[in-house]
Amino acid sequence: MKAKQSFREFQAARRTIDGYEAMHMIRKGQARWVSDDDVRKQNQFIDQLFDLAA
């Protein structure tokens, strides 16, 4: 049985792409207040970006 390779909802696809974009921003240094080796700041950045409860 093959796993389905597509998204069931548009919102799920949008959230996934937003997550990829956030990680690229951190990696490329576009989020200047977040360094590559500070995992706590990276988590805070993602939480703020997606309005997640800390």
ModelCIF file with pLDDT and N, C-alpha, C, O atoms, coordinates in Angstrom:
data_MODEL
#
_entry.id   MODEL 
#
_entity.id                         1 
_entity.type                       polymer 
_entity.pdbx_number_of_molecules   1 
#
_entity_poly.entity_id                      1 
_entity_poly.type                           'polypeptide(L)' 
_entity_poly.nstd_linkage                   no 
_entity_poly.nstd_monomer                   no 
_entity_poly.pdbx_seq_one_letter_code       MKAKQSFREFQAARRTIDGYEAMHMIRKGQARWVSDDDVRKQNQFIDQLFDLAA 
_entity_poly.pdbx_seq_one_letter_code_can   MKAKQSFREFQAARRTIDGYEAMHMIRKGQARWVSDDDVRKQNQFIDQLFDLAA 
_entity_poly.pdbx_strand_id                 A 
#
loop_
_entity_poly_seq.entity_id 
_entity_poly_seq.num 
_entity_poly_seq.mon_id 
_entity_poly_seq.hetero 
1 1  MET n 
1 2  LYS n 
1 3  ALA n 
1 4  LYS n 
1 5  GLN n 
1 6  SER n 
1 7  PHE n 
1 8  ARG n 
1 9  GLU n 
1 10 PHE n 
1 11 GLN n 
1 12 ALA n 
1 13 ALA n 
1 14 ARG n 
1 15 ARG n 
1 16 THR n 
1 17 ILE n 
1 18 ASP n 
1 19 GLY n 
1 20 TYR n 
1 21 GLU n 
1 22 ALA n 
1 23 MET n 
1 24 HIS n 
1 25 MET n 
1 26 ILE n 
1 27 ARG n 
1 28 LYS n 
1 29 GLY n 
1 30 GLN n 
1 31 ALA n 
1 32 ARG n 
1 33 TRP n 
1 34 VAL n 
1 35 SER n 
1 36 ASP n 
1 37 ASP n 
1 38 ASP n 
1 39 VAL n 
1 40 ARG n 
1 41 LYS n 
1 42 GLN n 
1 43 ASN n 
1 44 GLN n 
1 45 PHE n 
1 46 ILE n 
1 47 ASP n 
1 48 GLN n 
1 49 LEU n 
1 50 PHE n 
1 51 ASP n 
1 52 LEU n 
1 53 ALA n 
1 54 ALA n 
#
_struct_asym.id          A 
_struct_asym.entity_id   1 
#
loop_
_ma_qa_metric.id 
_ma_qa_metric.mode 
_ma_qa_metric.name 
_ma_qa_metric.software_group_id 
_ma_qa_metric.type 
1 global pLDDT . pLDDT 
2 local  pLDDT . pLDDT 
#
_ma_qa_metric_global.metric_id      1 
_ma_qa_metric_global.metric_value   79.24 
_ma_qa_metric_global.model_id       1 
_ma_qa_metric_global.ordinal_id     1 
#
loop_
_ma_qa_metric_local.label_asym_id 
_ma_qa_metric_local.label_comp_id 
_ma_qa_metric_local.label_seq_id 
_ma_qa_metric_local.metric_id 
_ma_qa_metric_local.metric_value 
_ma_qa_metric_local.model_id 
_ma_qa_metric_local.ordinal_id 
A MET 1  2 44.00 1 1  
A LYS 2  2 56.00 1 2  
A ALA 3  2 60.00 1 3  
A LYS 4  2 64.00 1 4  
A GLN 5  2 71.00 1 5  
A SER 6  2 79.00 1 6  
A PHE 7  2 81.00 1 7  
A ARG 8  2 83.00 1 8  
A GLU 9  2 86.00 1 9  
A PHE 10 2 88.00 1 10 
A GLN 11 2 86.00 1 11 
A ALA 12 2 85.00 1 12 
A ALA 13 2 86.00 1 13 
A ARG 14 2 87.00 1 14 
A ARG 15 2 84.00 1 15 
A THR 16 2 86.00 1 16 
A ILE 17 2 88.00 1 17 
A ASP 18 2 86.00 1 18 
A GLY 19 2 85.00 1 19 
A TYR 20 2 88.00 1 20 
A GLU 21 2 88.00 1 21 
A ALA 22 2 84.00 1 22 
A MET 23 2 84.00 1 23 
A HIS 24 2 87.00 1 24 
A MET 25 2 84.00 1 25 
A ILE 26 2 82.00 1 26 
A ARG 27 2 83.00 1 27 
A LYS 28 2 84.00 1 28 
A GLY 29 2 81.00 1 29 
A GLN 30 2 82.00 1 30 
A ALA 31 2 78.00 1 31 
A ARG 32 2 77.00 1 32 
A TRP 33 2 77.00 1 33 
A VAL 34 2 78.00 1 34 
A SER 35 2 75.00 1 35 
A ASP 36 2 72.00 1 36 
A ASP 37 2 77.00 1 37 
A ASP 38 2 81.00 1 38 
A VAL 39 2 83.00 1 39 
A ARG 40 2 86.00 1 40 
A LYS 41 2 84.00 1 41 
A GLN 42 2 83.00 1 42 
A ASN 43 2 82.00 1 43 
A GLN 44 2 84.00 1 44 
A PHE 45 2 82.00 1 45 
A ILE 46 2 81.00 1 46 
A ASP 47 2 82.00 1 47 
A GLN 48 2 82.00 1 48 
A LEU 49 2 79.00 1 49 
A PHE 50 2 80.00 1 50 
A ASP 51 2 79.00 1 51 
A LEU 52 2 70.00 1 52 
A ALA 53 2 64.00 1 53 
A ALA 54 2 51.00 1 54 
#
loop_
_atom_site.group_PDB 
_atom_site.id 
_atom_site.type_symbol 
_atom_site.label_atom_id 
_atom_site.label_alt_id 
_atom_site.label_comp_id 
_atom_site.label_asym_id 
_atom_site.label_entity_id 
_atom_site.label_seq_id 
_atom_site.pdbx_PDB_ins_code 
_atom_site.Cartn_x 
_atom_site.Cartn_y 
_atom_site.Cartn_z 
_atom_site.occupancy 
_atom_site.B_iso_or_equiv 
_atom_site.pdbx_formal_charge 
_atom_site.auth_seq_id 
_atom_site.auth_comp_id 
_atom_site.auth_asym_id 
_atom_site.auth_atom_id 
_atom_site.pdbx_PDB_model_num 
ATOM 1   N N  . MET A 1 1  ? 0.846  -1.170 0.000  1.00 44.00 ? 1  MET A N  1 
ATOM 2   C CA . MET A 1 1  ? 0.000  0.000  0.000  1.00 44.00 ? 1  MET A CA 1 
ATOM 3   C C  . MET A 1 1  ? 0.899  1.244  0.000  1.00 44.00 ? 1  MET A C  1 
ATOM 4   O O  . MET A 1 1  ? 1.811  1.344  0.821  1.00 44.00 ? 1  MET A O  1 
ATOM 5   N N  . LYS A 1 2  ? 0.656  2.171  -0.894 1.00 56.00 ? 2  LYS A N  1 
ATOM 6   C CA . LYS A 1 2  ? 1.461  3.388  -1.009 1.00 56.00 ? 2  LYS A CA 1 
ATOM 7   C C  . LYS A 1 2  ? 0.922  4.488  -0.104 1.00 56.00 ? 2  LYS A C  1 
ATOM 8   O O  . LYS A 1 2  ? -0.286 4.636  0.081  1.00 56.00 ? 2  LYS A O  1 
ATOM 9   N N  . ALA A 1 3  ? 1.851  5.249  0.449  1.00 60.00 ? 3  ALA A N  1 
ATOM 10  C CA . ALA A 1 3  ? 1.450  6.417  1.237  1.00 60.00 ? 3  ALA A CA 1 
ATOM 11  C C  . ALA A 1 3  ? 1.025  7.532  0.292  1.00 60.00 ? 3  ALA A C  1 
ATOM 12  O O  . ALA A 1 3  ? 1.630  7.729  -0.762 1.00 60.00 ? 3  ALA A O  1 
ATOM 13  N N  . LYS A 1 4  ? 0.006  8.242  0.667  1.00 64.00 ? 4  LYS A N  1 
ATOM 14  C CA . LYS A 1 4  ? -0.471 9.359  -0.147 1.00 64.00 ? 4  LYS A CA 1 
ATOM 15  C C  . LYS A 1 4  ? 0.516  10.516 -0.037 1.00 64.00 ? 4  LYS A C  1 
ATOM 16  O O  . LYS A 1 4  ? 0.915  10.890 1.066  1.00 64.00 ? 4  LYS A O  1 
ATOM 17  N N  . GLN A 1 5  ? 0.908  11.079 -1.164 1.00 71.00 ? 5  GLN A N  1 
ATOM 18  C CA . GLN A 1 5  ? 1.934  12.107 -1.194 1.00 71.00 ? 5  GLN A CA 1 
ATOM 19  C C  . GLN A 1 5  ? 1.383  13.521 -1.325 1.00 71.00 ? 5  GLN A C  1 
ATOM 20  O O  . GLN A 1 5  ? 2.146  14.462 -1.540 1.00 71.00 ? 5  GLN A O  1 
ATOM 21  N N  . SER A 1 6  ? 0.093  13.680 -1.202 1.00 79.00 ? 6  SER A N  1 
ATOM 22  C CA . SER A 1 6  ? -0.473 15.022 -1.338 1.00 79.00 ? 6  SER A CA 1 
ATOM 23  C C  . SER A 1 6  ? -1.132 15.464 -0.032 1.00 79.00 ? 6  SER A C  1 
ATOM 24  O O  . SER A 1 6  ? -1.357 14.654 0.868  1.00 79.00 ? 6  SER A O  1 
ATOM 25  N N  . PHE A 1 7  ? -1.435 16.747 0.057  1.00 81.00 ? 7  PHE A N  1 
ATOM 26  C CA . PHE A 1 7  ? -2.093 17.291 1.234  1.00 81.00 ? 7  PHE A CA 1 
ATOM 27  C C  . PHE A 1 7  ? -3.594 17.167 1.075  1.00 81.00 ? 7  PHE A C  1 
ATOM 28  O O  . PHE A 1 7  ? -4.127 17.275 -0.029 1.00 81.00 ? 7  PHE A O  1 
ATOM 29  N N  . ARG A 1 8  ? -4.265 16.941 2.184  1.00 83.00 ? 8  ARG A N  1 
ATOM 30  C CA . ARG A 1 8  ? -5.719 16.825 2.144  1.00 83.00 ? 8  ARG A CA 1 
ATOM 31  C C  . ARG A 1 8  ? -6.394 18.187 2.187  1.00 83.00 ? 8  ARG A C  1 
ATOM 32  O O  . ARG A 1 8  ? -7.488 18.366 1.652  1.00 83.00 ? 8  ARG A O  1 
ATOM 33  N N  . GLU A 1 9  ? -5.734 19.148 2.829  1.00 86.00 ? 9  GLU A N  1 
ATOM 34  C CA . GLU A 1 9  ? -6.312 20.478 2.956  1.00 86.00 ? 9  GLU A CA 1 
ATOM 35  C C  . GLU A 1 9  ? -5.303 21.530 2.504  1.00 86.00 ? 9  GLU A C  1 
ATOM 36  O O  . GLU A 1 9  ? -4.094 21.358 2.659  1.00 86.00 ? 9  GLU A O  1 
ATOM 37  N N  . PHE A 1 10 ? -5.811 22.597 1.955  1.00 88.00 ? 10 PHE A N  1 
ATOM 38  C CA . PHE A 1 10 ? -4.952 23.704 1.542  1.00 88.00 ? 10 PHE A CA 1 
ATOM 39  C C  . PHE A 1 10 ? -4.213 24.296 2.730  1.00 88.00 ? 10 PHE A C  1 
ATOM 40  O O  . PHE A 1 10 ? -3.038 24.646 2.619  1.00 88.00 ? 10 PHE A O  1 
ATOM 41  N N  . GLN A 1 11 ? -4.899 24.413 3.879  1.00 86.00 ? 11 GLN A N  1 
ATOM 42  C CA . GLN A 1 11 ? -4.285 25.005 5.064  1.00 86.00 ? 11 GLN A CA 1 
ATOM 43  C C  . GLN A 1 11 ? -3.086 24.187 5.542  1.00 86.00 ? 11 GLN A C  1 
ATOM 44  O O  . GLN A 1 11 ? -2.103 24.758 6.015  1.00 86.00 ? 11 GLN A O  1 
ATOM 45  N N  . ALA A 1 12 ? -3.153 22.875 5.428  1.00 85.00 ? 12 ALA A N  1 
ATOM 46  C CA . ALA A 1 12 ? -2.030 22.023 5.828  1.00 85.00 ? 12 ALA A CA 1 
ATOM 47  C C  . ALA A 1 12 ? -0.826 22.281 4.924  1.00 85.00 ? 12 ALA A C  1 
ATOM 48  O O  . ALA A 1 12 ? 0.309  22.338 5.397  1.00 85.00 ? 12 ALA A O  1 
ATOM 49  N N  . ALA A 1 13 ? -1.072 22.432 3.647  1.00 86.00 ? 13 ALA A N  1 
ATOM 50  C CA . ALA A 1 13 ? 0.014  22.731 2.710  1.00 86.00 ? 13 ALA A CA 1 
ATOM 51  C C  . ALA A 1 13 ? 0.614  24.100 3.004  1.00 86.00 ? 13 ALA A C  1 
ATOM 52  O O  . ALA A 1 13 ? 1.833  24.265 2.963  1.00 86.00 ? 13 ALA A O  1 
ATOM 53  N N  . ARG A 1 14 ? -0.222 25.072 3.298  1.00 87.00 ? 14 ARG A N  1 
ATOM 54  C CA . ARG A 1 14 ? 0.248  26.417 3.595  1.00 87.00 ? 14 ARG A CA 1 
ATOM 55  C C  . ARG A 1 14 ? 1.107  26.438 4.852  1.00 87.00 ? 14 ARG A C  1 
ATOM 56  O O  . ARG A 1 14 ? 2.155  27.085 4.872  1.00 87.00 ? 14 ARG A O  1 
ATOM 57  N N  . ARG A 1 15 ? 0.679  25.740 5.902  1.00 84.00 ? 15 ARG A N  1 
ATOM 58  C CA . ARG A 1 15 ? 1.452  25.687 7.148  1.00 84.00 ? 15 ARG A CA 1 
ATOM 59  C C  . ARG A 1 15 ? 2.801  25.009 6.933  1.00 84.00 ? 15 ARG A C  1 
ATOM 60  O O  . ARG A 1 15 ? 3.805  25.430 7.507  1.00 84.00 ? 15 ARG A O  1 
ATOM 61  N N  . THR A 1 16 ? 2.831  23.969 6.118  1.00 86.00 ? 16 THR A N  1 
ATOM 62  C CA . THR A 1 16 ? 4.088  23.271 5.839  1.00 86.00 ? 16 THR A CA 1 
ATOM 63  C C  . THR A 1 16 ? 5.051  24.178 5.087  1.00 86.00 ? 16 THR A C  1 
ATOM 64  O O  . THR A 1 16 ? 6.232  24.247 5.427  1.00 86.00 ? 16 THR A O  1 
ATOM 65  N N  . ILE A 1 17 ? 4.561  24.867 4.079  1.00 88.00 ? 17 ILE A N  1 
ATOM 66  C CA . ILE A 1 17 ? 5.411  25.781 3.316  1.00 88.00 ? 17 ILE A CA 1 
ATOM 67  C C  . ILE A 1 17 ? 5.883  26.926 4.192  1.00 88.00 ? 17 ILE A C  1 
ATOM 68  O O  . ILE A 1 17 ? 7.038  27.339 4.091  1.00 88.00 ? 17 ILE A O  1 
ATOM 69  N N  . ASP A 1 18 ? 5.014  27.451 5.053  1.00 86.00 ? 18 ASP A N  1 
ATOM 70  C CA . ASP A 1 18 ? 5.421  28.505 5.981  1.00 86.00 ? 18 ASP A CA 1 
ATOM 71  C C  . ASP A 1 18 ? 6.537  28.026 6.909  1.00 86.00 ? 18 ASP A C  1 
ATOM 72  O O  . ASP A 1 18 ? 7.457  28.783 7.219  1.00 86.00 ? 18 ASP A O  1 
ATOM 73  N N  . GLY A 1 19 ? 6.455  26.785 7.345  1.00 85.00 ? 19 GLY A N  1 
ATOM 74  C CA . GLY A 1 19 ? 7.500  26.217 8.191  1.00 85.00 ? 19 GLY A CA 1 
ATOM 75  C C  . GLY A 1 19 ? 8.831  26.123 7.470  1.00 85.00 ? 19 GLY A C  1 
ATOM 76  O O  . GLY A 1 19 ? 9.873  26.448 8.038  1.00 85.00 ? 19 GLY A O  1 
ATOM 77  N N  . TYR A 1 20 ? 8.800  25.676 6.213  1.00 88.00 ? 20 TYR A N  1 
ATOM 78  C CA . TYR A 1 20 ? 10.026 25.627 5.415  1.00 88.00 ? 20 TYR A CA 1 
ATOM 79  C C  . TYR A 1 20 ? 10.617 27.022 5.241  1.00 88.00 ? 20 TYR A C  1 
ATOM 80  O O  . TYR A 1 20 ? 11.828 27.212 5.350  1.00 88.00 ? 20 TYR A O  1 
ATOM 81  N N  . GLU A 1 21 ? 9.757  27.986 4.972  1.00 88.00 ? 21 GLU A N  1 
ATOM 82  C CA . GLU A 1 21 ? 10.231 29.360 4.786  1.00 88.00 ? 21 GLU A CA 1 
ATOM 83  C C  . GLU A 1 21 ? 10.860 29.910 6.064  1.00 88.00 ? 21 GLU A C  1 
ATOM 84  O O  . GLU A 1 21 ? 11.878 30.601 6.007  1.00 88.00 ? 21 GLU A O  1 
ATOM 85  N N  . ALA A 1 22 ? 10.262 29.609 7.215  1.00 84.00 ? 22 ALA A N  1 
ATOM 86  C CA . ALA A 1 22 ? 10.820 30.072 8.494  1.00 84.00 ? 22 ALA A CA 1 
ATOM 87  C C  . ALA A 1 22 ? 12.200 29.469 8.732  1.00 84.00 ? 22 ALA A C  1 
ATOM 88  O O  . ALA A 1 22 ? 13.115 30.164 9.174  1.00 84.00 ? 22 ALA A O  1 
ATOM 89  N N  . MET A 1 23 ? 12.352 28.184 8.440  1.00 84.00 ? 23 MET A N  1 
ATOM 90  C CA . MET A 1 23 ? 13.653 27.541 8.638  1.00 84.00 ? 23 MET A CA 1 
ATOM 91  C C  . MET A 1 23 ? 14.698 28.116 7.680  1.00 84.00 ? 23 MET A C  1 
ATOM 92  O O  . MET A 1 23 ? 15.858 28.278 8.061  1.00 84.00 ? 23 MET A O  1 
ATOM 93  N N  . HIS A 1 24 ? 14.308 28.423 6.459  1.00 87.00 ? 24 HIS A N  1 
ATOM 94  C CA . HIS A 1 24 ? 15.235 29.047 5.508  1.00 87.00 ? 24 HIS A CA 1 
ATOM 95  C C  . HIS A 1 24 ? 15.630 30.449 5.976  1.00 87.00 ? 24 HIS A C  1 
ATOM 96  O O  . HIS A 1 24 ? 16.781 30.855 5.817  1.00 87.00 ? 24 HIS A O  1 
ATOM 97  N N  . MET A 1 25 ? 14.684 31.185 6.549  1.00 84.00 ? 25 MET A N  1 
ATOM 98  C CA . MET A 1 25 ? 15.007 32.520 7.073  1.00 84.00 ? 25 MET A CA 1 
ATOM 99  C C  . MET A 1 25 ? 16.066 32.434 8.166  1.00 84.00 ? 25 MET A C  1 
ATOM 100 O O  . MET A 1 25 ? 16.998 33.237 8.198  1.00 84.00 ? 25 MET A O  1 
ATOM 101 N N  . ILE A 1 26 ? 15.921 31.460 9.061  1.00 82.00 ? 26 ILE A N  1 
ATOM 102 C CA . ILE A 1 26 ? 16.901 31.284 10.132 1.00 82.00 ? 26 ILE A CA 1 
ATOM 103 C C  . ILE A 1 26 ? 18.256 30.897 9.541  1.00 82.00 ? 26 ILE A C  1 
ATOM 104 O O  . ILE A 1 26 ? 19.285 31.459 9.916  1.00 82.00 ? 26 ILE A O  1 
ATOM 105 N N  . ARG A 1 27 ? 18.251 29.940 8.622  1.00 83.00 ? 27 ARG A N  1 
ATOM 106 C CA . ARG A 1 27 ? 19.502 29.441 8.041  1.00 83.00 ? 27 ARG A CA 1 
ATOM 107 C C  . ARG A 1 27 ? 20.248 30.526 7.269  1.00 83.00 ? 27 ARG A C  1 
ATOM 108 O O  . ARG A 1 27 ? 21.476 30.595 7.321  1.00 83.00 ? 27 ARG A O  1 
ATOM 109 N N  . LYS A 1 28 ? 19.509 31.371 6.555  1.00 84.00 ? 28 LYS A N  1 
ATOM 110 C CA . LYS A 1 28 ? 20.144 32.408 5.744  1.00 84.00 ? 28 LYS A CA 1 
ATOM 111 C C  . LYS A 1 28 ? 20.478 33.671 6.531  1.00 84.00 ? 28 LYS A C  1 
ATOM 112 O O  . LYS A 1 28 ? 21.059 34.609 5.984  1.00 84.00 ? 28 LYS A O  1 
ATOM 113 N N  . GLY A 1 29 ? 20.109 33.700 7.823  1.00 81.00 ? 29 GLY A N  1 
ATOM 114 C CA . GLY A 1 29 ? 20.444 34.846 8.656  1.00 81.00 ? 29 GLY A CA 1 
ATOM 115 C C  . GLY A 1 29 ? 19.509 36.026 8.491  1.00 81.00 ? 29 GLY A C  1 
ATOM 116 O O  . GLY A 1 29 ? 19.859 37.141 8.877  1.00 81.00 ? 29 GLY A O  1 
ATOM 117 N N  . GLN A 1 30 ? 18.329 35.814 7.929  1.00 82.00 ? 30 GLN A N  1 
ATOM 118 C CA . GLN A 1 30 ? 17.386 36.898 7.733  1.00 82.00 ? 30 GLN A CA 1 
ATOM 119 C C  . GLN A 1 30 ? 16.679 37.281 9.029  1.00 82.00 ? 30 GLN A C  1 
ATOM 120 O O  . GLN A 1 30 ? 16.163 38.391 9.156  1.00 82.00 ? 30 GLN A O  1 
ATOM 121 N N  . ALA A 1 31 ? 16.658 36.358 9.990  1.00 78.00 ? 31 ALA A N  1 
ATOM 122 C CA . ALA A 1 31 ? 16.150 36.658 11.327 1.00 78.00 ? 31 ALA A CA 1 
ATOM 123 C C  . ALA A 1 31 ? 17.379 36.939 12.183 1.00 78.00 ? 31 ALA A C  1 
ATOM 124 O O  . ALA A 1 31 ? 17.917 36.031 12.817 1.00 78.00 ? 31 ALA A O  1 
ATOM 125 N N  . ARG A 1 32 ? 17.820 38.176 12.203 1.00 77.00 ? 32 ARG A N  1 
ATOM 126 C CA . ARG A 1 32 ? 19.098 38.538 12.817 1.00 77.00 ? 32 ARG A CA 1 
ATOM 127 C C  . ARG A 1 32 ? 19.159 38.254 14.311 1.00 77.00 ? 32 ARG A C  1 
ATOM 128 O O  . ARG A 1 32 ? 20.240 38.016 14.850 1.00 77.00 ? 32 ARG A O  1 
ATOM 129 N N  . TRP A 1 33 ? 18.024 38.277 14.983 1.00 77.00 ? 33 TRP A N  1 
ATOM 130 C CA . TRP A 1 33 ? 17.997 38.048 16.423 1.00 77.00 ? 33 TRP A CA 1 
ATOM 131 C C  . TRP A 1 33 ? 18.061 36.566 16.774 1.00 77.00 ? 33 TRP A C  1 
ATOM 132 O O  . TRP A 1 33 ? 18.113 36.212 17.952 1.00 77.00 ? 33 TRP A O  1 
ATOM 133 N N  . VAL A 1 34 ? 18.058 35.685 15.754 1.00 78.00 ? 34 VAL A N  1 
ATOM 134 C CA . VAL A 1 34 ? 18.108 34.242 15.981 1.00 78.00 ? 34 VAL A CA 1 
ATOM 135 C C  . VAL A 1 34 ? 19.398 33.706 15.378 1.00 78.00 ? 34 VAL A C  1 
ATOM 136 O O  . VAL A 1 34 ? 19.609 33.801 14.169 1.00 78.00 ? 34 VAL A O  1 
ATOM 137 N N  . SER A 1 35 ? 20.262 33.142 16.218 1.00 75.00 ? 35 SER A N  1 
ATOM 138 C CA . SER A 1 35 ? 21.505 32.570 15.707 1.00 75.00 ? 35 SER A CA 1 
ATOM 139 C C  . SER A 1 35 ? 21.300 31.088 15.386 1.00 75.00 ? 35 SER A C  1 
ATOM 140 O O  . SER A 1 35 ? 20.359 30.459 15.869 1.00 75.00 ? 35 SER A O  1 
ATOM 141 N N  . ASP A 1 36 ? 22.196 30.549 14.566 1.00 72.00 ? 36 ASP A N  1 
ATOM 142 C CA . ASP A 1 36 ? 22.089 29.151 14.148 1.00 72.00 ? 36 ASP A CA 1 
ATOM 143 C C  . ASP A 1 36 ? 22.235 28.176 15.309 1.00 72.00 ? 36 ASP A C  1 
ATOM 144 O O  . ASP A 1 36 ? 21.638 27.100 15.284 1.00 72.00 ? 36 ASP A O  1 
ATOM 145 N N  . ASP A 1 37 ? 23.020 28.533 16.329 1.00 77.00 ? 37 ASP A N  1 
ATOM 146 C CA . ASP A 1 37 ? 23.263 27.590 17.413 1.00 77.00 ? 37 ASP A CA 1 
ATOM 147 C C  . ASP A 1 37 ? 22.380 27.823 18.635 1.00 77.00 ? 37 ASP A C  1 
ATOM 148 O O  . ASP A 1 37 ? 22.539 27.114 19.629 1.00 77.00 ? 37 ASP A O  1 
ATOM 149 N N  . ASP A 1 38 ? 21.476 28.765 18.607 1.00 81.00 ? 38 ASP A N  1 
ATOM 150 C CA . ASP A 1 38 ? 20.597 29.025 19.748 1.00 81.00 ? 38 ASP A CA 1 
ATOM 151 C C  . ASP A 1 38 ? 19.220 28.418 19.477 1.00 81.00 ? 38 ASP A C  1 
ATOM 152 O O  . ASP A 1 38 ? 18.343 29.063 18.902 1.00 81.00 ? 38 ASP A O  1 
ATOM 153 N N  . VAL A 1 39 ? 19.051 27.181 19.899 1.00 83.00 ? 39 VAL A N  1 
ATOM 154 C CA . VAL A 1 39 ? 17.819 26.446 19.623 1.00 83.00 ? 39 VAL A CA 1 
ATOM 155 C C  . VAL A 1 39 ? 16.626 27.080 20.335 1.00 83.00 ? 39 VAL A C  1 
ATOM 156 O O  . VAL A 1 39 ? 15.519 27.085 19.797 1.00 83.00 ? 39 VAL A O  1 
ATOM 157 N N  . ARG A 1 40 ? 16.837 27.606 21.518 1.00 86.00 ? 40 ARG A N  1 
ATOM 158 C CA . ARG A 1 40 ? 15.744 28.230 22.265 1.00 86.00 ? 40 ARG A CA 1 
ATOM 159 C C  . ARG A 1 40 ? 15.188 29.433 21.499 1.00 86.00 ? 40 ARG A C  1 
ATOM 160 O O  . ARG A 1 40 ? 13.971 29.587 21.396 1.00 86.00 ? 40 ARG A O  1 
ATOM 161 N N  . LYS A 1 41 ? 16.061 30.279 20.965 1.00 84.00 ? 41 LYS A N  1 
ATOM 162 C CA . LYS A 1 41 ? 15.609 31.442 20.180 1.00 84.00 ? 41 LYS A CA 1 
ATOM 163 C C  . LYS A 1 41 ? 14.912 30.994 18.895 1.00 84.00 ? 41 LYS A C  1 
ATOM 164 O O  . LYS A 1 41 ? 13.939 31.615 18.466 1.00 84.00 ? 41 LYS A O  1 
ATOM 165 N N  . GLN A 1 42 ? 15.408 29.917 18.281 1.00 83.00 ? 42 GLN A N  1 
ATOM 166 C CA . GLN A 1 42 ? 14.762 29.394 17.081 1.00 83.00 ? 42 GLN A CA 1 
ATOM 167 C C  . GLN A 1 42 ? 13.341 28.950 17.396 1.00 83.00 ? 42 GLN A C  1 
ATOM 168 O O  . GLN A 1 42 ? 12.415 29.244 16.640 1.00 83.00 ? 42 GLN A O  1 
ATOM 169 N N  . ASN A 1 43 ? 13.164 28.241 18.513 1.00 82.00 ? 43 ASN A N  1 
ATOM 170 C CA . ASN A 1 43 ? 11.827 27.802 18.917 1.00 82.00 ? 43 ASN A CA 1 
ATOM 171 C C  . ASN A 1 43 ? 10.915 28.985 19.200 1.00 82.00 ? 43 ASN A C  1 
ATOM 172 O O  . ASN A 1 43 ? 9.745  28.971 18.817 1.00 82.00 ? 43 ASN A O  1 
ATOM 173 N N  . GLN A 1 44 ? 11.432 30.002 19.862 1.00 84.00 ? 44 GLN A N  1 
ATOM 174 C CA . GLN A 1 44 ? 10.634 31.194 20.149 1.00 84.00 ? 44 GLN A CA 1 
ATOM 175 C C  . GLN A 1 44 ? 10.224 31.890 18.858 1.00 84.00 ? 44 GLN A C  1 
ATOM 176 O O  . GLN A 1 44 ? 9.094  32.364 18.741 1.00 84.00 ? 44 GLN A O  1 
ATOM 177 N N  . PHE A 1 45 ? 11.131 31.955 17.888 1.00 82.00 ? 45 PHE A N  1 
ATOM 178 C CA . PHE A 1 45 ? 10.833 32.575 16.597 1.00 82.00 ? 45 PHE A CA 1 
ATOM 179 C C  . PHE A 1 45 ? 9.698  31.826 15.893 1.00 82.00 ? 45 PHE A C  1 
ATOM 180 O O  . PHE A 1 45 ? 8.766  32.447 15.381 1.00 82.00 ? 45 PHE A O  1 
ATOM 181 N N  . ILE A 1 46 ? 9.775  30.506 15.868 1.00 81.00 ? 46 ILE A N  1 
ATOM 182 C CA . ILE A 1 46 ? 8.736  29.692 15.226 1.00 81.00 ? 46 ILE A CA 1 
ATOM 183 C C  . ILE A 1 46 ? 7.412  29.854 15.975 1.00 81.00 ? 46 ILE A C  1 
ATOM 184 O O  . ILE A 1 46 ? 6.360  29.986 15.351 1.00 81.00 ? 46 ILE A O  1 
ATOM 185 N N  . ASP A 1 47 ? 7.461  29.843 17.310 1.00 82.00 ? 47 ASP A N  1 
ATOM 186 C CA . ASP A 1 47 ? 6.236  30.018 18.104 1.00 82.00 ? 47 ASP A CA 1 
ATOM 187 C C  . ASP A 1 47 ? 5.559  31.344 17.798 1.00 82.00 ? 47 ASP A C  1 
ATOM 188 O O  . ASP A 1 47 ? 4.340  31.401 17.639 1.00 82.00 ? 47 ASP A O  1 
ATOM 189 N N  . GLN A 1 48 ? 6.349  32.415 17.714 1.00 82.00 ? 48 GLN A N  1 
ATOM 190 C CA . GLN A 1 48 ? 5.787  33.739 17.423 1.00 82.00 ? 48 GLN A CA 1 
ATOM 191 C C  . GLN A 1 48 ? 5.251  33.804 15.993 1.00 82.00 ? 48 GLN A C  1 
ATOM 192 O O  . GLN A 1 48 ? 4.213  34.414 15.736 1.00 82.00 ? 48 GLN A O  1 
ATOM 193 N N  . LEU A 1 49 ? 5.954  33.184 15.088 1.00 79.00 ? 49 LEU A N  1 
ATOM 194 C CA . LEU A 1 49 ? 5.552  33.205 13.683 1.00 79.00 ? 49 LEU A CA 1 
ATOM 195 C C  . LEU A 1 49 ? 4.201  32.519 13.462 1.00 79.00 ? 49 LEU A C  1 
ATOM 196 O O  . LEU A 1 49 ? 3.383  32.979 12.665 1.00 79.00 ? 49 LEU A O  1 
ATOM 197 N N  . PHE A 1 50 ? 3.985  31.425 14.172 1.00 80.00 ? 50 PHE A N  1 
ATOM 198 C CA . PHE A 1 50 ? 2.756  30.646 13.974 1.00 80.00 ? 50 PHE A CA 1 
ATOM 199 C C  . PHE A 1 50 ? 1.749  30.841 15.100 1.00 80.00 ? 50 PHE A C  1 
ATOM 200 O O  . PHE A 1 50 ? 0.760  30.112 15.169 1.00 80.00 ? 50 PHE A O  1 
ATOM 201 N N  . ASP A 1 51 ? 1.978  31.805 15.980 1.00 79.00 ? 51 ASP A N  1 
ATOM 202 C CA . ASP A 1 51 ? 1.073  32.088 17.097 1.00 79.00 ? 51 ASP A CA 1 
ATOM 203 C C  . ASP A 1 51 ? 0.825  30.851 17.953 1.00 79.00 ? 51 ASP A C  1 
ATOM 204 O O  . ASP A 1 51 ? -0.314 30.554 18.313 1.00 79.00 ? 51 ASP A O  1 
ATOM 205 N N  . LEU A 1 52 ? 1.898  30.133 18.276 1.00 70.00 ? 52 LEU A N  1 
ATOM 206 C CA . LEU A 1 52 ? 1.793  28.941 19.101 1.00 70.00 ? 52 LEU A CA 1 
ATOM 207 C C  . LEU A 1 52 ? 1.979  29.311 20.564 1.00 70.00 ? 52 LEU A C  1 
ATOM 208 O O  . LEU A 1 52 ? 2.698  30.256 20.888 1.00 70.00 ? 52 LEU A O  1 
ATOM 209 N N  . ALA A 1 53 ? 1.336  28.572 21.433 1.00 64.00 ? 53 ALA A N  1 
ATOM 210 C CA . ALA A 1 53 ? 1.493  28.808 22.879 1.00 64.00 ? 53 ALA A CA 1 
ATOM 211 C C  . ALA A 1 53 ? 2.838  28.245 23.317 1.00 64.00 ? 53 ALA A C  1 
ATOM 212 O O  . ALA A 1 53 ? 3.213  27.134 22.943 1.00 64.00 ? 53 ALA A O  1 
ATOM 213 N N  . ALA A 1 54 ? 3.547  29.015 24.103 1.00 51.00 ? 54 ALA A N  1 
ATOM 214 C CA . ALA A 1 54 ? 4.873  28.577 24.556 1.00 51.00 ? 54 ALA A CA 1 
ATOM 215 C C  . ALA A 1 54 ? 4.791  27.719 25.782 1.00 51.00 ? 54 ALA A C  1 
ATOM 216 O O  . ALA A 1 54 ? 5.817  27.268 26.291 1.00 51.00 ? 54 ALA A O  1 
#
